Amino acid sequence: MTPLIECTDVTKRFGDFTALSRLDLTVPQGVVYGYLGPNGAGKSTTIRMLMGLSRPTSGRVRVLGEDPADAGVRSRIGYLPGELRLDERLTIAQTLTSWGRLRGLSDTSYRDELVQRFGVDPARKVRGLSTGNRRKVGLIGAFMARPELLILDEPTNGLDPLMQQVFLEAVEEARGRGQSVLLSSHILSEVERVADLVAVLQGGRLAAAGPTRELRRGAAQRFHVTFADGADVPLVSLAALEGASAVERRLPESQEVSLAWTGSPDPLLRLLAEHRIATLTAPEPDLEDAFLEFYQPDAPDGRTSTGAGA
Ligand SMILES: Nc1ncnc2c1ncn2[C@@H]1O[C@H](COP(=O)(O)OP(=O)(O)OP(=O)(O)O)[C@@H](O)[C@H]1O
């Protein structure tokens, strides 16, 4: 089956500046795809190309199997731009009706349900709406026609936690119906909850891409160890282990040590077994840990230097 989005070796330059470099990206049917990266990484640049709003300098972009410069393709996508421009003179209802007309939407029951769930008053004028309420209108517009592909640029910007929840439910419903959703976000915990696949952009290059579960599995695992009162705290031996990084005592004289670990924990557990331990905890690594590894400023391989020195 043709992927809904396929970018092959895509580069985008603005003058001398390369905003995106040799991007390969594939979004299959029926998945939620998280598009992550720090400010200026190139997320919006990618999304604008997917929507045919700008052209790649080189490489090939296909959306729904077509060139996105084709207006017919665009009208099949539920799109939420990073900066949504609305006609200030209209009410919310008029705005949604005009978008619906453009899409040939005849059954408005899902639209009306979304209006309820997002808690917007359709009679209100767009002028004077808060950022969050504008975002809600944009989201309802993107979801209401149940398009096969949704492309959402920072969709939860300005939404309160309750509305973020409503949004995530709409995303899960869309996936349940076989629609695909590409969403860019800085809110990693939310992407982690909902995305099947993620890509991490850094400085216009893909730093990682793959199933969320695998990325999380590859993340450094944090361990917190409390050595028994009076027992040795083997900081130097811990820091010398190959999988260890950021080995730190909680407080200068404390028996508590935290460290990050990559790879099988066997060598760590063997070393710890030689010592008297009061507690050992290892929280589930999250995407934030995995993600932040990609842009430690002074550690290109993602490892932080060890804090062992005491
Ligand atoms: N039209 C343009 N002309 C020149 N440079 C641009 C243009 N559009 C984007 N850029 C630059 O390209 C880089 C990527 O920008 P982009 O907006 O895609 O990043 P982003 O990942 O979406 O970041 P943010 O989360 O801050 O929106 C930035 O350095 C930006 O300044």
The ligand as a MOL file (V3000), in Angstrom:
LIG
                    3D

  0  0  0     0  0            999 V3000
M  V30 BEGIN CTAB
M  V30 COUNTS 31 33 0 0 0
M  V30 BEGIN ATOM
M  V30 1 N 11.3300 31.4180 4.8350 0
M  V30 2 C 12.4680 31.2330 5.5160 0
M  V30 3 N 13.5730 31.9290 5.2130 0
M  V30 4 C 14.7330 31.7460 5.8700 0
M  V30 5 N 14.8920 30.8690 6.8930 0
M  V30 6 C 13.8000 30.1490 7.2490 0
M  V30 7 C 12.5470 30.2960 6.5750 0
M  V30 8 N 11.6650 29.4350 7.1560 0
M  V30 9 C 12.3460 28.8000 8.1370 0
M  V30 10 N 13.6270 29.2210 8.1860 0
M  V30 11 C 14.6600 28.7440 9.1130 0
M  V30 12 O 14.7060 27.3360 9.0200 0
M  V30 13 C 14.9480 26.7510 10.2960 0
M  V30 14 C 13.8520 25.7510 10.6150 0
M  V30 15 O 12.6620 26.4550 10.9060 0
M  V30 16 P 11.2940 25.7270 11.2670 0
M  V30 17 O 10.2740 26.7860 11.4510 0
M  V30 18 O 11.0330 24.6690 10.2760 0
M  V30 19 O 11.6490 25.0450 12.6500 0
M  V30 20 P 10.7060 24.2750 13.6610 0
M  V30 21 O 11.3610 22.9530 13.9130 0
M  V30 22 O 9.3150 24.2620 13.1600 0
M  V30 23 O 10.8530 25.1350 14.9480 0
M  V30 24 P 9.7330 25.7810 15.9220 0
M  V30 25 O 9.3860 24.7140 16.8730 0
M  V30 26 O 10.5040 26.9000 16.5590 0
M  V30 27 O 8.6090 26.2280 15.0510 0
M  V30 28 C 15.0230 27.9050 11.2750 0
M  V30 29 O 16.3740 28.2170 11.5110 0
M  V30 30 C 14.3260 29.0300 10.5580 0
M  V30 31 O 14.8390 30.2800 10.9660 0
M  V30 END ATOM
M  V30 BEGIN BOND
M  V30 1 1 1 2
M  V30 2 1 2 3
M  V30 3 2 2 7
M  V30 4 2 3 4
M  V30 5 1 4 5
M  V30 6 2 5 6
M  V30 7 1 6 7
M  V30 8 1 6 10
M  V30 9 1 7 8
M  V30 10 2 8 9
M  V30 11 1 9 10
M  V30 12 1 10 11
M  V30 13 1 11 12
M  V30 14 1 11 30
M  V30 15 1 12 13
M  V30 16 1 13 14
M  V30 17 1 13 28
M  V30 18 1 14 15
M  V30 19 1 15 16
M  V30 20 2 16 17
M  V30 21 1 16 18
M  V30 22 1 16 19
M  V30 23 1 19 20
M  V30 24 2 20 21
M  V30 25 1 20 22
M  V30 26 1 20 23
M  V30 27 1 23 24
M  V30 28 2 24 25
M  V30 29 1 24 26
M  V30 30 1 24 27
M  V30 31 1 28 29
M  V30 32 1 28 30
M  V30 33 1 30 31
M  V30 END BOND
M  V30 END CTAB
M  END
